[in-house]
Every structure is written in structure tokens, then in C-alpha cells.
């Protein structure tokens, strides 16, 4: 794992090469590794001749299926369970932000009211 420092904040920025990612996901072919990353929405960065991804981005996307499974199987305490598993608080907080964005639901049915009582009932249910 390579390390660098963000000069503005002094925070350590870690990144992984494609070979290191291939070792993590058990792939050897560079084309297959790139496809795996692109399919999961992980941005691949290139700096001169080196190709890399940010470690936090890789960790976030590789933990996501686990978190979705925890949320489905343990709806009451999935957050606490993931906090125990997460590598660090930064990863946990980013995952919570990511999962909150996913849970936004839009109405799938349009409702029209016929009477004033129906309208009152609808307003009570929506509120």
C-alpha cells in the first residue's frame, strides 16, 4: 500500500495499485481487474505511468454488499453490527452516508381523492 499526504489538510491518503487490488479480489488479469472496478463504480486514477485507486474508495465499495446483507437480515441493529466490523470510523461514517443516499424512496402510486374525508385521511397518512 502506498501512502501520500494531502498538503492542505495533513491527512494521510492511501492508495492501492491494480496489482494490490487483484491480490485482494483474486484476479490476475489487468483487464478483469479494471472491469471489476468499473462495474462497482470505483474511479481508477492514473499518475504518469502508475494506475491506482484510493483505498477508502475500494474499502467502501467492497464492504457495501456486506452492509446491504446486514441491513436486510438485521434491520434493527445493522449499524451497530457494521460498526464492530468496519476498519475505522471514517469508513463507517462514509458507509452510513452512502446507505442513506440509497434508501431514498419515491412514490410509485399516484393517489387522487374523491371527497374531503379522503383528503383529510391522505394528509394524515402523509404527515
C-alpha positions in Angstrom: 0.0 0.0 0.0 1.3 3.4 -1.0 0.9 6.5 1.2 0.9 10.2 0.4 -0.2 13.2 2.4 -2.8 15.8 1.4 -0.9 19.0 1.8 -4.0 21.1 2.5 -5.3 19.0 5.5 -2.2 17.0 6.5 -4.4 13.8 6.3 -2.7 10.6 5.1 -4.1 9.5 1.7 -3.6 5.8 1.0 -3.9 4.3 -2.5 -3.7 0.8 -4.0 -2.2 -0.3 -7.3 -4.2 -2.5 -9.6 -1.9 -5.4 -8.7 -2.7 -5.0 -5.0 -6.4 -4.9 -5.8 -6.0 -8.0 -7.9 -4.5 -9.8 -4.9 -7.4 -8.7 -2.7 -10.1 -9.9 -5.1 -8.2 -12.9 -6.5 -7.8 -11.7 -10.1 -4.6 -11.6 -12.1 -5.6 -10.1 -15.4 -5.4 -6.3 -15.5 -8.4 -6.1 -17.9 -10.5 -8.2 -15.5 -9.4 -6.0 -12.5 -10.3 -2.8 -14.4 -13.7 -4.3 -15.3 -14.4 -5.3 -11.7 -13.6 -1.7 -10.5 -15.6 0.0 -13.2 -18.6 -2.3 -12.5 -18.6 -1.2 -8.9 -18.2 2.5 -9.7 -14.7 2.8 -8.3 -12.7 5.5 -10.0 -9.3 4.5 -11.5 -6.7 7.2 -11.3 -3.6 7.5 -13.4 -0.5 9.5 -12.5 2.3 9.3 -15.0 2.8 5.6 -15.6 1.1 4.4 -12.3 -2.5 3.4 -12.1 -4.2 3.3 -8.7 -7.4 3.7 -6.7 -7.9 5.3 -3.3 -8.0 2.7 -0.6 -11.0 4.2 1.1 -13.0 4.1 -2.1 -12.0 0.4 -2.6 -13.0 -0.4 1.0 -16.3 1.4 0.8 -17.4 -0.4 -2.4 -16.0 -3.8 -1.3 -17.9 -3.6 2.1 -21.2 -2.5 0.5 -22.6 -6.0 -0.3 -21.9 -7.0 3.4 -23.7 -3.9 4.7 -26.7 -4.4 2.4 -26.9 -8.0 3.7 -26.6 -6.9 7.3 -29.4 -4.3 6.8 -31.6 -6.9 5.2 -31.1 -9.6 7.8 -30.8 -7.4 10.9 -33.0 -4.3 10.3 -32.9 -3.1 13.9 -29.2 -3.3 14.7 -27.3 -3.5 11.4 -25.5 -0.2 12.0 -24.1 -1.4 15.3 -23.0 -4.7 13.7 -21.2 -2.9 10.9 -19.5 -0.5 13.4 -17.9 -3.6 15.0 -16.7 -4.9 11.6 -15.6 -1.6 10.0 -11.9 -1.0 9.8 -12.2 2.6 11.1 -14.6 5.3 12.0 -14.0 7.1 8.7 -15.1 4.1 6.7 -18.1 3.6 9.0 -19.2 7.2 8.6 -18.8 7.1 4.8 -20.8 3.9 4.5 -23.6 5.4 6.6 -23.7 8.4 4.2 -23.7 6.0 1.2 -26.5 3.9 2.6 -28.7 6.9 3.5 -28.5 8.0 -0.1 -29.7 4.6 -1.3 -32.7 4.5 0.9 -34.5 7.5 -0.7 -37.8 6.2 -2.0 -40.0 7.9 -4.4 -43.8 7.3 -4.6 -44.8 4.6 -7.0 -48.5 5.3 -7.0 -50.4 8.4 -7.6 -53.4 8.9 -5.3 -56.3 11.1 -6.0 -59.0 11.9 -3.5 -62.7 12.0 -4.2 -64.1 13.5 -1.0 -62.9 15.9 1.7 -62.7 12.9 4.1 -60.4 11.1 1.7 -58.2 14.2 1.5 -58.0 14.5 5.3 -57.1 10.9 5.6 -54.4 11.2 2.9 -52.9 14.3 4.7 -52.8 12.4 8.0 -51.1 9.4 6.4 -48.5 11.5 4.6 -47.7 13.7 7.6 
